């Protein structure tokens, strides 16, 4: 801490401790002065902010949403952890930052959905459809290898194991209609 700040803090602390403590107004001033260093230095401190994953609720976690239609809905930052979502329709849905940890997504349709920063760790994605989906900066485990279609999907900045990336390159085709990014380029295929 710069010496000028230390002197200010010491001066404020010394002034507040020399005040008589019996008067309620003096007590209030003393309390206010005890926060002065924080108030003065607060804007200069780099304190990380906390972000809730999904507003604190469980959203769709462990829900039975098989065959339900979520097409076109904004479900950003929602929690689908452990959900049973076989054949669920997420066509064109906004699912930015959504969490699908260990979800059953067999034959779920994510055609044209925005899955930016979504997490699919341990999700069962057998025959799920990611056609024309935006999956930028998303997180997948090897379960993504069982998806039915990735045609036109944009995987830019998506975290993938090298083995998974190579396997996806084997079936990568098309260009995303919204981002205009080639699927093979987004996967950094050789």
Secondary structure as UniProt FT lines:
FT   HELIX           3..17
FT   HELIX           24..34
FT   HELIX           36..41
FT   HELIX           42..44
FT   TURN            55..56
FT   TURN            59..62
FT   TURN            66..67
FT   TURN            71..72
FT   TURN            76..77
FT   TURN            81..82
FT   TURN            86..87
FT   TURN            91..92
FT   TURN            96..97
FT   TURN            101..102
FT   TURN            106..107
FT   TURN            111..112
FT   TURN            116..117
FT   STRAND          119..120
FT   TURN            121..122
FT   TURN            126..127
FT   TURN            131..132
FT   TURN            136..137
FT   STRAND          139..140
FT   HELIX           142..146
FT   TURN            151..152
FT   TURN            156..157
FT   HELIX           162..171
FT   TURN            177..179
FT   HELIX           183..186
FT   TURN            187..188
//
